[in-house]
Amino acid sequence: MRHILTRTLILLFISGLTLPVCSQDHSIAREWNEIILTGVRNDFARPTVHARNLWHSSIMMYDIWAVFDETADPFFLGNTTGDYFCPFDGFTYNGDKEEAIEEAISFAIYRLMVNRFINSPGAGIIFSLITDKMNNMGYDPSFSSIDYTTGEPAALGNYIAQHIISFGYQDGSNQLMDYANEYYEPVNEPLLVEFPGAGTLNDPNRWQPLTLQIFIDQSGNVIPFNTPDFLSPEWGNVTPFALTDDDLTIHTRDGDDYWVYHDPGDPPYLSLTENNESSEQFKWGFSMVSVWGSHLDPANTKTIDISPASLGNINDLPTDYADYPSFYDFFDGGDASKGHESNPFTGQPYEPNMVKLSDYARVLAEFWADGPDSETPPGHWFTILNYVNDHPELQRKYRGSGEILDPLEWDVKAYFLLGGAMHDCAVSSWGIKGWYDYLRPISAIRSMADRGQSSDPSLPNYDIGGIPLIPGYIELVTADDPLSDQDVNNINKIKLYTWKGPEFINNPDTDIAGVDWILAEKWWPYQRPSFVSPPFAGFVSGHSTYSRAAADVLTFFTGSAFFPGGMGEFIAEKNEFLVFEDGPSEDIVLQWATYRDASDQTSLSRIWGGIHPPQDDIPGRLIGVEIAKDAISKSEIFFFNDNDEDGFYNYQDCDDENPEINPDASETCDGIDNNCSGEIDENLTIYRYYLDEDNDGFGNSSFPLDTCLEIPPAGFIDNDSDCNDSMSSINPVSQEVCDGIDNNCSGLIDDGLPLNSYYFDADNDGFGNINIKIDTCISVPPAGYVSDNSDCNDNVNEINPQVNEICDAIDNDCDGILNNGLTRYTYYFDFDNDGFGDVNMVLDTCISLPPAGFVTDSTDCNDNEASIYPGAEEISDNDIDEDCNGIDLYRITKVFPNPTNEYIRVHFDYTAPLNVRIYDTGGKLVKTQLIGPLENYFLVYLNELNPGLYIFHLSDEDNNELHSQTILKY
């Protein structure tokens, strides 16, 4: 039965709270998850605690759903988790399955939230919210039976909640003592953040508590003490989800054990006595945090493209601290992003998204922060998952394939997998934080600056453990520095060009701190003064670990690395989004193509926010990758069955009852898809056989059978050479007979028989057309055909090989030649009608008289001019050969070209031999040439002469000078 309240009681419990808006498509798991996230936002900001709360709630929702599912197995019910066993004998219910699941989940989550949020600062809000939810669904929250054997869904929900709560009391979290630390103690005295410097650091590499005038935690709660304890340094002792002993290293300090899963090894440590690689890496990383703080000034107009076209798509992470400088952009911010060429969903390039770097960095630092009003990083990724699940382009297919899952199955599996991964991230990263106890940037930067500069022993204020000087970013205060005007004691102190800090903000709604030179001893992270830094060690970054694991989980679960539609977005409104100073200066739209892109952006936000150096970031990302893999493997054990125990779950295995059939099996010739590829007998040797219907031993090519069988099945043969599989007398070994049939399947009819060729005789002149032929084994030509194919015109019976040739331009006798055997005459076209024809325009004919326009003489040299013909009167020096003797008549003496570089042409009206002499300007004879009788012109080549002026002489055989001229060779 449903446990419902009377209408009167419902009205009494209704409050003014507004429940999260739930679409009618939202499952009961989604509705309660939104309420849990609201509870997280109204609780103390404890990422570890809430990762555990989200995991425990997802266990209950999943297990209740799994109880009703035929395939899935519960994780907690009936199993041992850590050292805790939860008995369970199955659940029988006769009512509506969906209603039973909703009721059981609602009671389970209600009970858990009462237990987990009873001491929350927002307990009143939370309890009103969950009570209203129960009332609105018609459930009686006071029903407390855990006897699920009655078949009551509410009892089942109460039962699993009670055991989860009991499990939580002994899982190593110390919940009964409000998660208090049992043995961890900080080695450093608290840093008084309102005062300059870092105070006293007993160990320059260990975490330092912060003492604030007032401390407001990451969820906006005012904490009554102002030096918060380290949160969860012993969280490595908490029972994990998928982490195993193979991942575990147990360290001991002061007699106490610190359980560390996925131990990354030591971070870079600062040495106070020597320069070494580790110390330099320490300084590089923390200095970069301050340098990136210089990007946080909206007065800086530098813009960058933050669209997926320019950001994201990082495939490899550095695994050695020495490689970090090539991964991060030390001065300009950002990482080794390559961007994406196009949106895979649209096929189009991503549109540019140009914004101020200062707005982008500030929005990023707050959006991904687990600062005030946050659901903490694990809750943040649940929020992102819910955002993805609401996207209209999401298909709820596990790993992107198979059947579409109903919203409840999709949600409980996604929450279970993500919740387990987030919890393991908390166990691993906080175990690492507790053991390595690494300091935060505020302690590192201030303490290094307190010691001095470590770059140059010859400069003032040198200390090997100081901060490195970086011109334009980290420098010494000089006597003429404005900072020395404030106090002469500031001279030679360290100054930073970075975000100025909260003391420059009086009204967060209108003020902006900006960037300028400040004393390093007063450096602040980009946070509000009541928060400063999370109260736990930095190494490794929880954000990086959570985010990379979550990104990989979403990638795996949805089957796509990309957000639905190829892009996820968040809008930060102008002058509204930033909390502790005014901004951004314009609307900023954060965009991510892939879940990993969003994860990588998370990691960068912590550097811009002044919370983590790079050495905290990358190890966290790498650990997140491994945690996601393990969480996925662990979850699938419960999501699916492996009935045949072949190592493949039923969603992967195409026959989960046969261990010989799975994706790793070898394909065999049995007509079965052995390797689950979707194909049968693929990649085996394939034999082709053919149907032999007439059983003559020869198959039909039109009916092939492809199979991996080595022996043909009955009725098939291994050849396809039969041309008529209906008649056994017709096949390749039959004898050909003259019957117009291809008896032997050679592709020819009546082949191998003596064939006679006959030709169509259309004009009945006894000679046939070679182009119209029949080949037949018949010995007598059919009617209309003859054996002679030599007719060249089968339409005219007066044209055939026996006709005499006549001069009519027709091949009368079919010898292939027109008018052959007749007398031939050659005539030439005379275009200009001067009686002389063009040798190139010939008419060969049997006609005895020239046709009009033709002549018998072909000696005209220009048939376009009637005045030019052999014997015409020559006109001198006009470059025209009027009498067709091959040259013009030259009577004018000319020597050209002049100047020249190769030869000169000489026109001279003289036909007897000539002597050529050429002298240089000094009178030296440089060339002679004898010119024989000529047609009044000749050429003289000057190749052997150097450039210059020369005298050209022309004389007769008796050396009588006939012509002289100066020539110029160049």
DOBA-831160 format. One record per residue (C-alpha): x, y, z; residue in one letter. Coordinates in steps of 0.02 Angstrom, whole numbers, padded with zeros to 5 digits, always signed. Last residue first. Example, Ala and Ser with C-alpha at 12.3 -4.5 7.8 and 13.67 -1.06 7.14 Angstrom:
2
+00684-00053+00357S/+00615-00225+00390A/
//
This chain:
970
+03825+02288-03910Y/+03900+02301-04086K/+03898+02471-04165L/+03927+02498-04352I/+04016+02638-04445T/+03998+02635-04635Q/+04099+02614-04796S/+04040+02568-04972H/+04114+02526-05143L/+04299+02536-05105E/+04402+02473-05249N/+04492+02322-05185N/+04513+02248-05359D/+04388+02111-05318E/+04264+02242-05265D/+04259+02333-05099S/+04147+02345-04943L/+04214+02423-04784H/+04129+02417-04609F/+04210+02527-04476I/+04182+02464-04295Y/+04115+02534-04130L/+04103+02421-03977G/+04048+02252-03909P/+04178+02117-03937N/+04185+02032-04106L/+04176+01842-04127E/+03988+01840-04150N/+03990+01970-04289L/+03903+01874-04431Y/+03897+01957-04603V/+03739+01924-04706L/+03712+01948-04896F/+03611+02047-05023Y/+03621+02092-05210N/+03583+01917-05280E/+03757+01855-05256L/+03924+01818-05334P/+04042+01770-05193G/+04069+01869-05033I/+04242+01859-04961L/+04251+01897-04775Q/+04374+01993-04671T/+04367+02030-04483K/+04468+02126-04352V/+04574+02242-04458L/+04649+02366-04335K/+04615+02548-04372G/+04604+02601-04190G/+04415+02618-04205T/+04403+02433-04250D/+04410+02381-04431Y/+04293+02270-04531I/+04334+02212-04707R/+04211+02134-04831V/+04272+02092-05007N/+04145+02071-05147L/+04114+01948-05290P/+04007+02013-05436A/+03817+02038-05426T/+03802+02213-05357Y/+03654+02312-05297D/+03696+02306-05113F/+03583+02257-04968H/+03688+02206-04819V/+03617+02113-04667R/+03718+02132-04507I/+03748+01997-04376Y/+03742+01956-04189E/+03737+02105-04070N/+03673+02245-04180T/+03670+02435-04180P/+03635+02444-04326N/+03520+02313-04400P/+03559+02339-04537F/+03674+02392-04681V/+03577+02464-04828K/+03625+02509-05009T/+03470+02545-05114I/+03455+02438-05273R/+03384+02279-05198Y/+03270+02171-05309L/+03166+02059-05199D/+03202+01873-05185I/+03130+01702-05231G/+03113+01722-05422N/+02925+01750-05406C/+02927+01902-05523D/+02847+02021-05395E/+02954+01968-05246D/+02905+02107-05124I/+03023+02184-04997D/+02995+02356-05078N/+03178+02385-05125D/+03157+02367-05314S/+02997+02338-05413I/+03009+02180-05519E/+02907+02169-05681E/+02809+02006-05689A/+02895+01856-05766G/+02828+01729-05642P/+02676+01801-05552Y/+02635+01948-05438I/+02520+02082-05510S/+02366+01972-05488A/+02392+01970-05300E/+02312+01833-05192N/+02398+01689-05280D/+02567+01744-05217N/+02713+01635-05277C/+02624+01580-05437D/+02718+01431-05514T/+02576+01304-05522S/+02535+01311-05710D/+02389+01198-05768T/+02251+01319-05722V/+02097+01315-05607F/+01961+01445-05577G/+01833+01359-05692A/+01875+01175-05717P/+02034+01132-05815P/+01995+01021-05966L/+02024+00832-05977S/+01919+00782-05825I/+02000+00628-05743C/+02038+00730-05592T/+02175+00787-05473D/+02140+00962-05407L/+02283+01046-05314V/+02287+01196-05198M/+02465+01199-05130N/+02546+01238-05299V/+02440+01394-05313D/+02401+01435-05495G/+02468+01551-05632F/+02355+01627-05763G/+02334+01792-05670D/+02158+01747-05611N/+02195+01801-05431D/+02129+01638-05356F/+02210+01522-05482D/+02180+01346-05411F/+02296+01216-05485Y/+02254+01074-05607Y/+02316+00894-05623T/+02243+00775-05754Y/+02222+00586-05738R/+02189+00463-05880T/+02071+00326-05818L/+02120+00163-05734G/+02046+00221-05571N/+01897+00338-05572N/+01875+00323-05384L/+01979+00191-05296I/+01917+00057-05175G/+01909-00079-05310D/+01720-00074-05310C/+01704-00067-05500D/+01599+00093-05505N/+01696+00188-05372D/+01604+00351-05409I/+01679+00519-05458A/+01593+00507-05629D/+01737+00467-05747C/+01690+00286-05788I/+01748+00120-05712E/+01686-00041-05794N/+01563-00150-05691V/+01613-00326-05634Q/+01662-00277-05455P/+01492-00199-05419N/+01397-00038-05450I/+01257-00052-05578E/+01153-00148-05450N/+01137+00007-05340V/+01087-00018-05155N/+01226-00139-05113D/+01359-00009-05142N/+01536-00076-05116C/+01492-00255-05166D/+01638-00372-05124S/+01550-00489-05003N/+01533-00642-05115D/+01443-00789-05030S/+01271-00726-05070V/+01116-00687-04965Y/+00937-00641-05013G/+00873-00818-04987A/+00985-00921-04873P/+01157-00968-04936P/+01184-01158-04948V/+01303-01252-04830S/+01216-01212-04665I/+01347-01202-04524C/+01307-01023-04509T/+01390-00855-04507D/+01274-00715-04561I/+01337-00552-04629K/+01277-00375-04657I/+01434-00266-04656N/+01515-00355-04805I/+01365-00314-04914N/+01341-00445-05051G/+01379-00466-05239F/+01263-00560-05354G/+01178-00403-05421D/+01022-00432-05316N/+01018-00251-05255D/+01000-00300-05069A/+01130-00439-05072D/+01155-00486-04887F/+01314-00580-04855Y/+01346-00764-04816Y/+01484-00839-04709S/+01500-01027-04698N/+01549-01114-04538L/+01629-01284-04520P/+01581-01336-04344L/+01686-01292-04192G/+01558-01165-04135D/+01374-01197-04173D/+01324-01052-04062I/+01462-00968-03966L/+01476-00936-03779G/+01572-01097-03761S/+01425-01177-03673C/+01446-01341-03769N/+01272-01347-03850N/+01263-01161-03893D/+01103-01180-03996I/+01069-01138-04179G/+01054-01322-04224D/+01217-01366-04309C/+01286-01481-04174V/+01413-01447-04037E/+01464-01597-03933Q/+01430-01585-03745S/+01574-01563-03621V/+01536-01380-03576P/+01351-01413-03542N/+01187-01438-03635I/+01122-01616-03631S/+01076-01593-03446S/+00946-01465-03493M/+00878-01344-03360S/+01048-01277-03308D/+01074-01197-03477N/+01241-01107-03492C/+01332-01218-03370D/+01505-01151-03324S/+01476-01101-03143D/+01595-01221-03057N/+01605-01287-02878D/+01443-01386-02881I/+01281-01372-02785F/+01132-01489-02765G/+01196-01561-02601A/+01316-01442-02512P/+01487-01411-02588P/+01634-01463-02477I/+01749-01335-02393E/+01607-01246-02306L/+01649-01060-02279C/+01500-01013-02384T/+01453-00912-02536D/+01311-00992-02637L/+01291-00936-02817P/+01129-00946-02917F/+01153-00846-03077S/+01317-00935-03117S/+01222-01100-03142N/+01325-01254-03105G/+01399-01399-03207F/+01401-01579-03149G/+01251-01629-03257D/+01132-01629-03110N/+00999-01527-03204D/+00980-01403-03059E/+01164-01380-03024D/+01163-01227-02906L/+01333-01145-02889Y/+01469-01148-02756Y/+01581-01009-02691R/+01707-01041-02553Y/+01748-00912-02422I/+01906-00921-02318T/+01857-00840-02154L/+01856-00652-02123N/+01670-00653-02082E/+01578-00812-02033D/+01422-00715-01985I/+01425-00528-01965E/+01366-00419-01821G/+01540-00422-01747S/+01487-00532-01603C/+01641-00643-01619N/+01549-00808-01650N/+01417-00739-01768D/+01346-00911-01811I/+01334-01004-01977G/+01461-01132-01916D/+01623-01089-02002C/+01721-01020-01856T/+01753-00842-01799E/+01878-00827-01660S/+01809-00768-01495A/+01859-00602-01419D/+01691-00516-01449P/+01597-00663-01372N/+01532-00836-01419I/+01621-00986-01346E/+01554-00942-01174P/+01376-00977-01234N/+01233-00910-01130E/+01279-00728-01154D/+01253-00739-01341D/+01284-00572-01427C/+01400-00519-01287D/+01428-00332-01265Q/+01263-00287-01182Y/+01264-00457-01095N/+01430-00425-01014Y/+01592-00500-01078F/+01720-00595-00976G/+01670-00768-01035D/+01571-00805-00877E/+01423-00878-00974D/+01298-00776-00877N/+01398-00615-00885D/+01264-00500-00822N/+01249-00312-00828F/+01234-00157-00722F/+01315-00236-00569F/+01483-00286-00642I/+01468-00136-00756E/+01490-00021-00608S/+01659-00091-00557K/+01734-00073-00731S/+01669+00104-00748I/+01732+00153-00576A/+01903+00081-00615D/+01920+00176-00778K/+01857+00337-00700A/+01982+00322-00557I/+02125+00301-00680E/+02083+00459-00777V/+02054+00556-00616G/+02229+00509-00558I/+02301+00588-00715L/+02200+00747-00689R/+02252+00759-00507G/+02435+00735-00553P/+02416+00878-00679I/+02341+01008-00562D/+02434+01016-00396D/+02602+01042-00481Q/+02521+01177-00589P/+02493+01292-00439P/+02325+01289-00350H/+02208+01414-00266I/+02256+01579-00347G/+02093+01588-00444G/+02187+01595-00608W/+02272+01431-00557I/+02108+01352-00502R/+02022+01404-00663S/+02153+01310-00763L/+02096+01144-00689S/+01913+01179-00723T/+01954+01223-00903Q/+02033+01051-00923D/+01872+00972-00859S/+01765+01072-00979A/+01876+01019-01124D/+01866+00841-01057R/+01677+00848-01068Y/+01693+00899-01248T/+01651+01051-01354A/+01654+01175-01211W/+01589+01353-01209Q/+01586+01489-01077L/+01477+01633-01135V/+01531+01798-01060I/+01412+01946-01055D/+01514+02105-01040E/+01621+02191-00909S/+01613+02036-00801P/+01597+02103-00675G/+01599+02194-00510D/+01697+02118-00367E/+01664+01985-00237F/+01525+01891-00326V/+01552+01894-00513L/+01397+01850-00614F/+01301+02012-00618E/+01405+02149-00701N/+01376+02070-00873K/+01293+01900-00862E/+01393+01740-00856A/+01315+01623-00984I/+01357+01437-00980F/+01374+01329-01135E/+01397+01149-01190G/+01441+01109-01370M/+01434+00972-01501G/+01246+00951-01508G/+01253+00845-01353P/+01419+00878-01264F/+01560+00789-01350F/+01666+00640-01296A/+01525+00527-01351S/+01462+00358-01292G/+01349+00438-01162T/+01419+00331-01020F/+01600+00332-01077F/+01614+00518-01110T/+01515+00557-00953L/+01632+00448-00849V/+01785+00524-00932D/+01726+00700-00892A/+01684+00649-00713A/+01857+00576-00685A/+01940+00730-00759R/+01832+00846-00656S/+01848+00760-00488Y/+02037+00745-00500T/+02067+00920-00566S/+01949+00996-00438H/+02026+00895-00298G/+02195+00968-00341S/+02333+00858-00272V/+02418+00934-00178F/+02331+01089-00109G/+02309+01053+00075A/+02145+01088+00162F/+02041+01235+00219P/+01995+01302+00046P/+02081+01469+00011S/+02041+01653+00041V/+01865+01632+00114F/+01814+01788+00209S/+01929+01897+00105P/+01839+01850-00057R/+01944+01754-00181Q/+02070+01790-00320Y/+02215+01734-00212P/+02291+01868-00102W/+02467+01942-00098W/+02505+02060+00046K/+02684+02003+00077E/+02710+02016-00110A/+02694+02204-00098L/+02582+02266-00236I/+02612+02323-00415W/+02449+02340-00510D/+02295+02241-00563V/+02112+02281-00538G/+02016+02283-00374A/+01848+02316-00455I/+01708+02404-00363D/+01523+02417-00406T/+01428+02272-00331D/+01575+02215-00227P/+01570+02379-00129N/+01730+02418-00035N/+01852+02325-00147I/+02034+02378-00142F/+02064+02276+00017E/+02006+02125-00081P/+02168+02099-00178G/+02277+02193-00300K/+02279+02062-00437W/+02457+02048-00501T/+02618+02142-00533Y/+02713+02081-00381L/+02832+02171-00263K/+02972+02096-00161I/+03053+02205-00028K/+03209+02301-00075N/+03133+02466-00016I/+02973+02433+00084N/+03051+02506+00240N/+03038+02676+00157V/+02849+02663+00184D/+02709+02724+00071Q/+02831+02816-00041D/+02927+02653-00059S/+02775+02577-00146L/+02778+02719-00272P/+02952+02658-00323D/+03092+02786-00328D/+03191+02697-00191A/+03167+02527-00272T/+03046+02385-00233V/+03119+02223-00300L/+03033+02134-00444E/+02907+01999-00489I/+02796+02030-00641Y/+02875+02153-00763G/+03045+02074-00748P/+03033+01903-00665I/+03129+01887-00501L/+03129+01714-00422P/+03052+01698-00247I/+03162+01664-00098G/+03233+01502-00031G/+03408+01541-00090I/+03394+01712-00011D/+03444+01878-00086Y/+03374+02040-00017N/+03484+02156-00119P/+03559+02103-00286L/+03728+02017-00307S/+03657+01848-00255P/+03540+01855-00406D/+03380+01753-00434S/+03325+01697-00261S/+03233+01853-00203Q/+03182+01883-00025G/+03139+01774+00125R/+02971+01856+00154D/+02939+01840-00034A/+02959+01652-00023M/+02840+01650+00126S/+02708+01759+00041R/+02709+01658-00119I/+02708+01487-00035A/+02580+01527+00100S/+02456+01610-00017I/+02493+01477-00150P/+02434+01332-00040R/+02547+01212+00057L/+02564+01025+00032Y/+02509+00905+00170D/+02585+00757+00075Y/+02487+00631+00180W/+02324+00723+00205G/+02316+00791+00029K/+02352+00619-00044I/+02212+00541+00058G/+02107+00689+00005W/+02141+00650-00179S/+02108+00464-00166S/+01955+00459-00053V/+01878+00612-00136A/+01910+00546-00311C/+01838+00379-00255D/+01679+00468-00201H/+01667+00559-00368M/+01690+00396-00464A/+01556+00305-00363G/+01435+00449-00385G/+01467+00459-00572L/+01434+00273-00596L/+01282+00266-00480F/+01214+00431-00545Y/+01227+00373-00727A/+01150+00204-00687K/+01007+00280-00587V/+00976+00414-00719D/+00974+00304-00874W/+00864+00174-00791E/+00743+00308-00734L/+00738+00402-00901P/+00697+00246-01004D/+00845+00179-01100L/+00857+00195-01289I/+00913+00029-01361E/+01089-00006-01421G/+01225+00121-01445S/+01293+00283-01372G/+01384+00207-01225R/+01215+00166-01150Y/+01086+00249-01260K/+00987+00394-01188R/+00998+00500-01344Q/+01043+00679-01304L/+00990+00806-01435E/+00855+00885-01327P/+00980+00921-01187H/+00902+00884-01018D/+01021+00739-00983N/+01170+00851-01020V/+01114+00981-00894Y/+01084+00840-00769N/+01261+00779-00797L/+01324+00958-00775I/+01232+00970-00609T/+01306+00804-00556F/+01473+00877-00606W/+01445+01025-00491H/+01395+00908-00350G/+01564+00826-00358P/+01649+00997-00366P/+01557+01079-00220T/+01369+01122-00229E/+01426+01302-00232S/+01352+01454-00146D/+01521+01518-00086P/+01678+01444-00163G/+01695+01275-00243D/+01757+01374-00389A/+01721+01320-00568W/+01617+01471-00611F/+01716+01590-00501E/+01890+01564-00574A/+01821+01547-00749L/+01727+01711-00735V/+01886+01800-00680R/+01994+01721-00816A/+01868+01755-00954Y/+01837+01934-00901D/+02023+01973-00895S/+02057+01885-01060L/+01928+01998-01139K/+01811+01905-01254V/+01809+01838-01432M/+01696+01688-01463N/+01738+01627-01639P/+01605+01516-01721E/+01643+01331-01718Y/+01674+01259-01891P/+01527+01165-01970Q/+01500+00977-01979G/+01343+01002-01876T/+01362+00861-01750F/+01551+00843-01766P/+01575+01030-01732N/+01730+01078-01829S/+01918+01097-01825E/+01929+01079-01636H/+02048+01175-01525G/+02234+01142-01508K/+02249+01181-01323S/+02424+01177-01250A/+02376+01277-01096D/+02309+01442-01038G/+02391+01599-00974G/+02489+01733-01067D/+02648+01729-00962F/+02674+01548-00913F/+02581+01467-01057D/+02563+01292-00984Y/+02614+01130-01071F/+02793+01169-01121S/+02833+01234-00947P/+02757+01075-00870Y/+02881+00954-00950D/+03005+00955-00806A/+02864+00909-00687Y/+02853+00741-00778D/+02695+00655-00837T/+02638+00789-00959P/+02458+00769-01020L/+02409+00710-01192D/+02254+00732-01299N/+02210+00913-01270I/+02061+00955-01380N/+02014+01116-01290G/+02018+01298-01340L/+02034+01381-01510S/+01887+01319-01615A/+01801+01268-01454P/+01765+01453-01426S/+01868+01554-01301I/+01947+01668-01432D/+02057+01793-01342I/+02049+01980-01309T/+02175+02099-01231K/+02085+02254-01167T/+02169+02263-00997N/+02060+02379-00894A/+01962+02223-00846P/+02111+02172-00737D/+02125+01988-00693L/+02268+01941-00811H/+02402+01995-00688S/+02346+01853-00573G/+02421+01736-00702W/+02592+01800-00648V/+02552+01765-00464S/+02504+01584-00501V/+02655+01567-00614M/+02767+01608-00467S/+02694+01458-00373F/+02739+01339-00514G/+02911+01407-00556W/+02964+01416-00373K/+02920+01234-00339F/+02998+01179-00503Q/+03159+01269-00454E/+03157+01181-00285S/+03134+01011-00366S/+03275+01042-00489E/+03400+01095-00356N/+03466+01256-00284N/+03525+01230-00107E/+03491+01269+00076T/+03311+01326+00094L/+03247+01191-00024S/+03070+01202-00091L/+02985+01038-00132Y/+02911+00985-00299P/+02770+00860-00268P/+02817+00690-00198D/+02742+00531-00267G/+02578+00514-00363P/+02501+00386-00242D/+02351+00311-00331H/+02264+00273-00165Y/+02344+00343-00006V/+02300+00276+00165W/+02383+00380+00300Y/+02431+00282+00454D/+02477+00364+00619D/+02635+00331+00720G/+02701+00507+00696D/+02686+00483+00509R/+02649+00316+00424T/+02613+00290+00239H/+02498+00156+00169I/+02501+00140-00020T/+02344+00079-00106L/+02300+00055-00291D/+02326-00134-00287D/+02226-00135-00125D/+02076-00081-00226T/+01983+00078-00272L/+01812+00041-00346A/+01694+00114-00216F/+01800+00171-00070P/+01786+00138+00117T/+01856+00292+00204V/+02035+00283+00270N/+02098+00396+00129G/+01988+00528+00208W/+02119+00557+00345E/+02154+00739+00297P/+01965+00769+00291S/+01953+00959+00305L/+02105+01042+00385F/+02035+01144+00528D/+01962+01317+00503P/+02046+01462+00593T/+01907+01591+00617N/+01786+01499+00728F/+01598+01524+00721P/+01590+01478+00534I/+01478+01591+00430V/+01402+01483+00293N/+01418+01539+00112G/+01434+01366+00036S/+01622+01376+00019Q/+01643+01428+00199D/+01629+01603+00270I/+01771+01636+00393F/+01780+01798+00489I/+01934+01896+00539Q/+02029+01756+00457L/+02162+01636+00520T/+02229+01521+00387L/+02304+01349+00419P/+02473+01313+00339Q/+02505+01159+00233W/+02681+01092+00222R/+02824+01138+00104N/+02905+01281+00202P/+02907+01176+00361D/+02908+01269+00526N/+02827+01415+00435L/+02816+01570+00542T/+02708+01712+00479G/+02664+01716+00297A/+02686+01901+00264G/+02580+02054+00293P/+02432+02046+00412F/+02251+02016+00364E/+02293+01836+00317V/+02354+01786+00488L/+02440+01625+00433L/+02414+01487+00560P/+02565+01403+00639E/+02639+01261+00539N/+02648+01075+00580V/+02461+01044+00559P/+02388+00903+00664E/+02306+00745+00597Y/+02249+00621+00729Y/+02062+00592+00730E/+01998+00729+00617N/+01814+00766+00641A/+01685+00696+00520Y/+01540+00754+00629D/+01596+00636+00768M/+01470+00503+00715L/+01525+00533+00536Q/+01701+00472+00572N/+01728+00441+00385S/+01806+00269+00411G/+01657+00169+00344D/+01586+00129+00519Q/+01443+00253+00539Y/+01414+00260+00351G/+01371+00075+00346F/+01237+00107+00477S/+01167+00249+00370I/+01172+00139+00215I/+01087+00002+00315H/+00948+00115+00377Q/+00923+00188+00202A/+00911+00012+00127I/+00773-00034+00249Y/+00678+00131+00241N/+00665+00115+00052G/+00610-00067+00065L/+00483-00018+00198A/+00414+00117+00082A/+00399-00012-00057P/+00283-00121+00051E/+00297-00303+00005G/+00277-00360+00184T/+00451-00435+00172T/+00516-00255+00170Y/+00507-00245+00357D/+00596-00078+00379I/+00446+00012+00454S/+00467+00200+00478S/+00309+00283+00410F/+00324+00460+00478S/+00365+00530+00306P/+00188+00486+00246D/+00191+00490+00056Y/+00069+00581-00058G/+00196+00641-00185M/+00170+00820-00130N/+00191+00767+00051N/+00357+00681+00017M/+00423+00831-00079K/+00361+00951+00053D/+00454+00852+00184T/+00612+00855+00080I/+00606+01043+00057L/+00555+01085+00234S/+00697+00976+00296F/+00823+01063+00183I/+00769+01239+00227I/+00771+01202+00413G/+00936+01110+00400A/+01021+01258+00317G/+01164+01267+00442P/+01173+01079+00424S/+01169+00970+00581N/+01024+00860+00523I/+01090+00856+00346F/+01157+00677+00333R/+01027+00584+00436N/+00874+00676+00372V/+00946+00664+00198M/+00965+00476+00213L/+00787+00450+00272R/+00714+00557+00131Y/+00824+00471+00003I/+00762+00298+00054A/+00580+00350+00071F/+00580+00428-00103S/+00672+00284-00183I/+00548+00156-00114A/+00397+00259-00169E/+00461+00292-00343E/+00510+00110-00367I/+00338+00049-00309A/+00249+00173-00423E/+00348+00111-00572E/+00315-00072-00532K/+00127-00055-00506D/+00069-00173-00370G/+00111-00353-00327N/+00275-00330-00238Y/+00404-00461-00192T/+00577-00409-00136F/+00735-00513-00123G/+00817-00592+00027D/+00935-00452+00080F/+01068-00443+00215P/+01184-00292+00208C/+01362-00340+00252F/+01487-00206+00305Y/+01675-00234+00304D/+01703-00138+00142G/+01539-00165+00054T/+01472-00341+00079T/+01323-00390-00027N/+01139-00432-00010G/+01086-00253-00045L/+01236-00145-00082F/+01273-00161-00267F/+01107-00228-00328P/+01111-00337-00484D/+01046-00285-00655A/+00962-00405-00776T/+00780-00433-00726E/+00756-00263-00648D/+00646-00232-00495F/+00786-00252-00367V/+00898-00153-00486A/+00789+00003-00467W/+00804-00006-00277I/+00991-00037-00293D/+01016+00111-00409Y/+00923+00235-00301M/+01009+00173-00144M/+01183+00174-00219I/+01154+00348-00293S/+01112+00415-00120S/+01271+00338-00048H/+01377+00410-00188W/+01302+00584-00176L/+01325+00584+00013N/+01505+00523-00007R/+01545+00660-00132A/+01458+00774-00009H/+01571+00729+00134V/+01728+00744+00030T/+01680+00910-00047P/+01635+00986+00121R/+01554+01156+00101A/+01439+01161+00251F/+01259+01130+00201D/+01133+01233+00102N/+01212+01200-00068R/+01226+01015-00025V/+01040+01010+00017G/+00998+01088-00151T/+01105+00954-00231L/+01006+00822-00135I/+00844+00901-00198I/+00906+00895-00378E/+00953+00712-00352N/+00779+00680-00284W/+00696+00740-00443E/+00823+00651-00553R/+00794+00485-00466A/+00605+00507-00477I/+00628+00521-00665S/+00613+00680-00763H/+00507+00670-00919D/+00367+00771-00840Q/+00494+00908-00822S/+00547+00948-00646C/+00566+01124-00577V/+00657+01113-00412P/+00535+01135-00269L/+00487+01311-00218T/+00484+01337-00032L/+00337+01425+00048G/+00295+01278+00157S/+00173+01135+00145I/+00175+01031+00303F/+00007+01080+00374L/-00077+01066+00205L/-00017+00888+00187I/-00078+00847+00360L/-00253+00905+00318T/-00255+00811+00152R/-00222+00650+00246T/-00049+00579+00229L/+00000+00436+00116I/+00089+00270+00139H/+00054+00182-00024R/+00000+00000+00000M/
//
